C-alpha cells in the first residue's frame, strides 16, 4: 500500500505541521508513505518537492499572486484576504511519478496556487481512492476556509459574507457548483480532525453523500514531553518565581485567534485582584504588533516566531498554562503540543477544542467570547492546581488520544476500507 500526501508546504502553518506528522506516524507504522509538496523547507524521509530552482520559485509566486489578484475585485476588505480561496490557479499533479505510483492519494491543504479546481478534477479522474484530511472547511464550502456563523454551504452557497457584493449567484455559489460537479463521481473519502468539523462536513451539500471519518491530529509524545520547569525557564531567561501564561500562534493578529478577548481577560484579572500584578507574567510567541503589546495588563516576554521544535518544547514546559482564545478552530496543534508537555490549557468552548481539553481535568473551557469566563479559567488553573493534577492528566490525555501509534492505525483502517471498495 503506497500513499502520497499532497500539501502545499512542509513547514509554516498548522496544516503543514499536522500533515507532516501524519506522514511520519504512518512511516513509523510500516506504511509506504510519501510526501509531495510545492514548498520544501525540510529534509524528511520520502519527501519530494514538485520542482526546484529560481524559475520554479518564480512560477510558484506567480500562481499565488495571480490567484490573489483575480480575487481583488470580489474582496470585501484586506483583513479577510486569506479567508477565501477561489482555487482558479494551480499546477497539474496527475502525471507526477509520486501520484502515478500511489495506490492512495491523500490530500491535505492545497490552496494559494498549489492545486486549482481543474487540478483537483484531474486527480479525481485518475480513479484512484482519494482521502482528504480537512484542516479547515474549504473542501466543502464555496471558497471560505472558516464559515463563521454562515451555513449557506449546507445547500448552495451564495450571499457570501466574505465578498464585497454578496448575492445569490456570487462567486461562492459558482465555486460550490464547480466543486459539486467534480466531486460527483470522485472516489473521495474525507477525514475531519475533530468531531465538530466532521459534523459540519457531513451536513454540507458537497460531502453529505461521501464517507466522512473523524481522526485527530497526531503528536510525537516522545518528543513533546514533560521537562523540568525551572530548568526550562533558566534556558529561556524567564522568571522562576512567577505564574506564566503562554499564548502563541503563527499570526496573533488574525481576528479568529481572539487576542482581544485575552487582553480583556488579563485586564479583568488585574482589576479584580491587584495583588496578582506582581505574580503573573505573559509569554508570547508569534507576530505581535506594538499596539497590541501596549494593551497587555501584565509584564510580558515576547519570543517572536519560534521555528525550533526543541525550543518550543521548552516554552510549553516553562509555562503554567497555555491559553487559546480562538473564536473558531478545528483541532489546534498548539493545544495537543501543550497537553503532551503536561501543560494544561484554557480556551473557549468552540470547534474541536472541547474534544481536546477536558474541563476541570486538563484545563478549563470558557464560555465563547466571554472574557470574564476566560479570566476565571486562567485564575483557577494558575492558583488551584497546587498538586499538579492538571499537568499529569494533560500528559495522560495526550498519550491516550493523540499518540502517533493511535492515529496511524486509524488512518490505516481508512486506507484498507477504501482499497477494498
C-alpha positions as CSV (number, residue, x, y, z in Angstrom):
1,X,0.0,0.0,0.0
2,X,1.7,3.2,-1.2
3,X,0.3,6.5,-0.1
4,X,1.2,10.0,-1.4
5,X,0.4,13.0,0.8
6,X,-0.2,16.3,-1.1
7,X,0.2,19.5,0.9
8,X,1.4,22.9,-0.3
9,X,4.2,23.2,2.2
10,X,6.1,21.1,4.8
11,X,6.6,23.9,7.2
12,X,4.8,27.1,8.3
13,X,1.1,26.8,9.3
14,X,-0.9,24.3,11.3
15,X,-1.9,22.2,8.3
16,X,1.7,21.7,7.2
17,X,2.7,20.6,10.7
18,X,-0.3,18.2,11.0
19,X,0.2,16.7,7.6
20,X,3.9,16.0,8.1
21,X,3.2,14.4,11.5
22,X,0.6,12.1,9.9
23,X,3.2,11.2,7.2
24,X,5.8,10.4,9.9
25,X,3.4,8.4,12.0
26,X,2.4,6.3,9.1
27,X,6.0,5.6,8.1
28,X,6.8,4.5,11.6
29,X,3.9,2.2,11.5
30,X,5.2,0.5,8.3
31,X,3.2,2.3,5.7
32,X,4.9,3.1,2.4
33,X,4.1,6.8,2.8
34,X,5.4,9.7,0.6
35,X,5.0,13.5,0.8
36,X,4.7,15.6,-2.3
37,X,4.9,19.4,-1.6
38,X,5.4,22.6,-3.5
39,X,7.4,24.5,-0.9
40,X,10.0,22.1,0.6
41,X,11.8,23.5,3.6
42,X,12.8,20.3,5.4
43,X,14.7,17.2,4.8
44,X,12.2,14.4,5.6
45,X,12.3,10.8,4.6
46,X,10.2,10.1,1.5
47,X,9.6,13.8,0.8
48,X,9.7,15.2,-2.7
49,X,9.3,18.7,-4.0
50,X,7.4,19.2,-7.2
51,X,10.4,21.1,-8.6
52,X,13.4,23.3,-7.7
53,X,15.3,26.3,-8.9
54,X,14.7,30.0,-9.3
55,X,12.3,29.7,-12.2
56,X,10.3,27.1,-10.2
57,X,10.1,29.5,-7.2
58,X,9.2,32.4,-9.5
59,X,6.4,30.4,-11.1
60,X,5.1,29.4,-7.6
61,X,4.9,33.0,-6.6
62,X,3.3,34.0,-9.9
63,X,0.5,31.5,-9.4
64,X,0.0,32.7,-5.8
65,X,-0.1,36.3,-6.8
66,X,-2.4,35.8,-9.8
67,X,-4.9,34.0,-7.6
68,X,-4.9,36.9,-5.1
69,X,-5.1,39.5,-7.9
70,X,-8.1,37.8,-9.6
71,X,-9.9,37.8,-6.3
72,X,-9.3,41.5,-5.5
73,X,-12.5,42.7,-7.4
74,X,-14.5,40.4,-5.0
75,X,-12.6,41.2,-1.8
76,X,-14.6,42.7,1.0
77,X,-11.6,44.0,2.9
78,X,-7.9,43.2,3.1
79,X,-8.1,41.8,6.6
80,X,-10.2,38.9,5.2
81,X,-8.0,38.4,2.1
82,X,-6.7,34.9,3.1
83,X,-10.0,33.7,4.5
84,X,-11.2,32.9,0.9
85,X,-9.5,30.9,-1.8
86,X,-11.0,30.8,-5.3
87,X,-8.7,28.0,-6.5
88,X,-8.7,29.3,-10.0
89,X,-4.9,28.9,-10.4
90,X,-2.7,25.9,-9.7
91,X,-0.4,23.2,-11.1
92,X,-1.2,19.8,-12.5
93,X,0.0,16.8,-10.5
94,X,-1.9,14.0,-12.1
95,X,1.1,12.9,-14.2
96,X,3.7,13.3,-11.4
97,X,5.5,10.0,-10.7
98,X,4.6,10.1,-7.0
99,X,0.9,10.3,-7.9
100,X,1.2,7.7,-10.7
101,X,2.9,5.2,-8.4
102,X,0.5,5.7,-5.4
103,X,-2.3,3.4,-4.5
104,X,-4.0,6.1,-2.5
105,X,-3.8,9.9,-2.9
106,X,-4.0,11.7,0.4
107,X,-4.9,15.4,0.1
108,X,-4.3,18.0,2.9
109,X,-4.1,21.8,2.4
110,X,-3.8,22.6,-1.3
111,X,-4.6,26.3,-1.7
112,X,-2.8,29.5,-2.7
113,X,-1.7,28.4,-6.1
114,X,-0.8,24.7,-5.4
115,X,-3.9,23.0,-6.8
116,X,-6.8,24.6,-8.7
117,X,-10.2,23.1,-9.1
118,X,-9.1,21.9,-12.5
119,X,-6.1,20.2,-10.8
120,X,-8.4,18.5,-8.4
121,X,-10.6,17.3,-11.2
122,X,-7.5,15.7,-12.9
123,X,-6.6,13.8,-9.7
124,X,-10.1,12.6,-9.2
125,X,-10.3,11.5,-12.9
126,X,-7.4,9.0,-12.2
127,X,-10.0,6.8,-10.5
128,X,-7.7,6.2,-7.5
129,X,-9.0,6.4,-4.0
130,X,-8.6,9.9,-2.6
131,X,-8.5,10.5,1.2
132,X,-8.8,14.2,2.1
133,X,-7.8,15.3,5.6
134,X,-9.8,18.5,6.3
135,X,-7.7,21.0,8.2
136,X,-10.4,23.7,7.7
137,X,-13.7,24.0,5.9
138,X,-12.6,24.9,2.4
139,X,-13.2,21.4,0.9
140,X,-16.9,21.7,1.4
141,X,-17.6,25.5,1.1
142,X,-17.8,27.9,-1.8
143,X,-14.3,29.2,-1.0
144,X,-14.1,30.2,2.6
145,X,-11.7,28.4,5.0
146,X,-13.9,29.1,8.1
147,X,-17.5,30.0,7.6
148,X,-18.2,31.6,11.0
149,X,-21.9,31.7,11.6
150,X,-22.7,31.2,7.9
151,X,-24.4,27.9,6.9
152,X,-25.0,28.5,3.2
153,X,-22.7,25.6,2.4
154,X,-25.3,23.2,3.6
155,X,-27.3,23.9,0.5
156,X,-25.8,26.0,-2.3
157,X,-23.6,28.9,-1.0
158,X,-24.1,32.4,-2.3
159,X,-24.7,35.6,-0.2
160,X,-21.1,35.1,1.0
161,X,-20.2,37.4,3.9
162,X,-16.5,37.4,2.8
163,X,-17.4,39.1,-0.5
164,X,-17.7,42.8,-1.4
165,X,-21.1,42.4,-3.1
166,X,-22.7,39.2,-2.0
167,X,-25.7,37.9,-3.8
168,X,-27.4,34.6,-4.7
169,X,-25.2,33.9,-7.7
170,X,-21.9,35.3,-6.5
171,X,-18.5,33.7,-6.9
172,X,-19.0,31.4,-3.8
173,X,-22.1,29.9,-5.5
174,X,-20.1,29.3,-8.7
175,X,-17.2,27.7,-6.9
176,X,-19.5,25.4,-4.9
177,X,-21.3,24.4,-8.2
178,X,-17.9,23.6,-9.8
179,X,-16.9,21.5,-6.8
180,X,-20.2,19.6,-6.9
181,X,-19.5,18.7,-10.5
182,X,-16.0,17.4,-9.9
183,X,-16.9,15.6,-6.6
184,X,-19.9,13.8,-8.0
185,X,-18.0,10.8,-9.5
186,X,-14.9,11.1,-7.3
187,X,-13.7,8.2,-5.2
188,X,-13.4,10.5,-2.3
189,X,-13.3,9.9,1.5
190,X,-12.9,12.8,3.9
191,X,-11.3,12.8,7.3
192,X,-12.0,15.6,9.8
193,X,-9.6,16.3,12.6
194,X,-12.4,16.9,15.0
195,X,-16.0,15.7,15.6
196,X,-17.1,19.3,15.2
197,X,-15.6,19.6,11.7
198,X,-16.9,16.1,10.8
199,X,-20.4,17.3,11.7
200,X,-20.0,20.4,9.5
201,X,-18.7,18.3,6.6
202,X,-21.3,15.6,6.9
203,X,-24.1,18.2,6.8
204,X,-22.7,20.0,3.8
205,X,-24.2,19.6,0.3
206,X,-20.8,18.6,-1.1
207,X,-19.8,15.8,1.3
208,X,-23.2,14.6,2.7
209,X,-23.0,11.5,0.4
210,X,-19.3,10.8,0.9
211,X,-17.8,8.9,3.8
212,X,-16.5,11.3,6.5
213,X,-14.4,9.9,9.3
214,X,-13.0,11.7,12.4
215,X,-9.3,11.1,13.2
216,X,-7.4,13.6,15.4
217,X,-4.0,15.1,14.6
218,X,-1.1,13.1,15.9
219,X,1.7,14.2,18.2
220,X,5.1,12.6,18.8
221,X,4.7,12.2,22.6
222,X,8.3,11.1,22.9
223,X,9.5,14.4,21.6
224,X,6.8,16.6,23.2
225,X,7.2,15.5,26.8
226,X,7.5,17.0,30.3
227,X,10.8,18.6,31.3
228,X,12.0,20.3,34.5
229,X,10.1,23.6,34.6
230,X,12.7,25.7,36.3
231,X,15.5,24.4,34.1
232,X,13.4,25.4,31.0
233,X,12.9,28.9,32.5
234,X,16.6,29.3,33.1
235,X,17.4,28.4,29.5
236,X,14.8,30.9,28.2
237,X,15.6,33.7,30.6
238,X,12.2,33.6,32.2
239,X,11.5,34.3,35.9
240,X,11.4,31.3,38.3
241,X,9.0,32.9,40.8
242,X,6.1,33.9,38.5
243,X,3.0,32.3,37.2
244,X,3.5,32.3,33.4
245,X,0.6,32.3,30.9
246,X,1.6,31.2,27.4
247,X,-0.1,32.4,24.2
248,X,1.0,31.9,20.7
249,X,0.1,31.4,17.0
250,X,1.6,31.9,13.6
251,X,-0.3,35.2,13.3
252,X,-1.6,36.6,16.6
253,X,-3.3,39.5,14.7
254,X,-5.8,37.2,13.0
255,X,-9.2,38.2,14.3
256,X,-10.2,34.5,14.5
257,X,-7.4,33.9,17.1
258,X,-9.3,36.1,19.7
259,X,-6.4,38.0,21.1
260,X,-8.7,40.9,22.1
261,X,-10.5,38.6,24.5
262,X,-7.2,37.6,26.1
263,X,-6.4,41.3,26.5
264,X,-9.7,41.9,28.2
265,X,-9.4,38.8,30.4
266,X,-6.0,39.9,31.7
267,X,-7.4,43.4,32.4
268,X,-10.2,41.8,34.4
269,X,-7.8,39.7,36.4
270,X,-5.6,42.7,37.2
271,X,-8.6,44.9,38.2
272,X,-10.2,42.1,40.3
273,X,-7.0,41.0,42.0
274,X,-4.5,43.9,42.0
275,X,-2.1,41.8,44.1
276,X,-1.7,39.5,41.2
277,X,0.1,42.1,39.1
278,X,3.4,41.1,40.6
279,X,2.8,37.3,40.4
280,X,1.6,36.8,36.8
281,X,3.5,37.4,33.6
282,X,2.7,36.5,29.9
283,X,4.9,34.6,27.5
284,X,4.0,35.3,23.8
285,X,5.4,33.7,20.6
286,X,4.3,34.8,17.1
287,X,3.7,38.0,15.3
288,X,2.6,40.8,17.7
289,X,2.2,44.5,16.9
290,X,3.4,47.3,19.1
291,X,-0.1,48.5,19.7
292,X,-1.1,45.0,21.0
293,X,1.9,44.9,23.3
294,X,0.9,48.3,24.8
295,X,-2.6,46.9,25.7
296,X,-1.3,44.0,27.8
297,X,-2.0,44.3,31.5
298,X,0.9,42.2,32.8
299,X,4.6,42.1,32.2
300,X,5.3,40.0,29.1
301,X,8.1,38.2,27.3
302,X,7.9,38.3,23.5
303,X,9.7,35.3,21.9
304,X,8.7,36.3,18.3
305,X,8.3,33.4,15.9
306,X,9.6,30.1,17.1
307,X,10.8,27.7,14.4
308,X,12.9,25.3,16.5
309,X,10.7,22.5,17.9
310,X,13.1,21.8,20.7
311,X,12.8,25.4,21.9
312,X,9.0,25.2,21.6
313,X,9.0,22.1,23.9
314,X,11.0,24.2,26.5
315,X,8.5,27.1,26.2
316,X,5.5,24.8,26.8
317,X,7.2,23.3,29.8
318,X,8.2,26.7,31.2
319,X,4.5,27.8,31.3
320,X,2.0,27.2,34.0
321,X,-0.9,27.4,31.5
322,X,-1.4,27.7,27.7
323,X,-4.4,30.0,26.7
324,X,-6.3,29.6,23.4
325,X,-8.9,32.4,23.0
326,X,-9.7,31.4,19.4
327,X,-13.2,32.1,18.2
328,X,-13.3,29.3,15.6
329,X,-10.7,26.5,15.3
330,X,-10.5,22.8,14.2
331,X,-8.0,20.9,16.3
332,X,-5.1,23.3,17.0
333,X,-1.6,21.7,17.1
334,X,-0.7,24.1,19.9
335,X,-3.2,22.5,22.2
336,X,-2.0,19.0,21.5
337,X,1.6,20.1,21.9
338,X,0.9,21.8,25.2
339,X,-1.0,18.8,26.7
340,X,1.7,16.4,25.6
341,X,4.2,18.5,27.5
342,X,2.0,18.3,30.6
343,X,0.8,22.0,30.5
344,X,-3.0,22.5,31.0
345,X,-5.0,24.6,28.5
346,X,-7.6,27.3,28.9
347,X,-9.7,28.1,25.9
348,X,-13.2,28.9,24.6
349,X,-15.6,26.0,24.2
350,X,-15.7,26.2,20.4
351,X,-14.9,24.0,17.4
352,X,-12.8,21.0,18.2
353,X,-11.3,22.5,21.5
354,X,-13.8,20.6,23.8
355,X,-12.6,17.3,22.2
356,X,-9.0,18.2,23.4
357,X,-9.5,20.0,26.7
358,X,-11.4,18.1,29.4
359,X,-13.0,20.7,31.6
360,X,-11.6,20.6,35.1
361,X,-9.2,17.8,34.3
362,X,-6.8,19.0,31.7
363,X,-7.7,22.7,31.8
364,X,-10.8,25.0,31.6
365,X,-13.4,25.5,28.9
366,X,-14.6,29.1,29.0
367,X,-17.9,30.5,27.6
368,X,-17.2,31.6,24.0
369,X,-16.5,35.4,23.6
370,X,-16.8,35.8,27.4
371,X,-13.6,37.5,28.7
372,X,-14.8,37.2,32.3
373,X,-15.2,33.4,31.9
374,X,-11.7,33.2,30.3
375,X,-10.2,35.2,33.2
376,X,-11.9,32.8,35.7
377,X,-10.4,29.8,33.9
378,X,-6.9,31.3,34.0
379,X,-7.3,32.1,37.6
380,X,-8.5,28.6,38.6
381,X,-5.7,26.8,36.6
382,X,-3.0,29.1,37.9
383,X,-3.9,29.0,41.6
384,X,-5.9,25.8,42.2
385,X,-3.6,23.1,40.9
386,X,-1.0,23.0,43.7
387,X,-0.6,19.2,43.4
388,X,0.0,19.3,39.7
389,X,-3.0,17.0,39.0
390,X,-3.9,19.0,35.8
391,X,-0.4,18.6,34.5
392,X,-0.4,14.9,35.0
393,X,-3.8,14.5,33.5
394,X,-2.9,16.6,30.5
395,X,0.1,14.3,29.7
396,X,-2.0,11.1,30.1
397,X,-4.7,12.5,27.8
398,X,-2.3,13.4,25.1
399,X,-0.8,9.9,25.1
400,X,-4.2,8.1,25.1
401,X,-5.8,10.3,22.4
402,X,-3.2,11.7,20.1
403,X,-0.2,9.4,20.0
404,X,1.3,8.5,16.7
405,X,0.5,4.8,17.0
406,X,-3.1,5.5,17.8
407,X,-3.6,8.0,14.9
408,X,-1.7,6.0,12.4
409,X,-3.7,2.9,13.0
410,X,-6.9,4.8,12.4
411,X,-5.7,6.0,9.1
412,X,-4.5,2.5,8.1
413,X,-8.1,1.3,8.8
414,X,-9.5,4.0,6.5
415,X,-6.9,3.2,3.8
416,X,-7.8,-0.5,3.9
417,X,-11.5,0.3,3.7
418,X,-11.2,2.5,0.6
419,X,-8.9,-0.1,-1.1
420,X,-11.5,-2.8,-0.5
421,X,-14.1,-0.7,-2.3
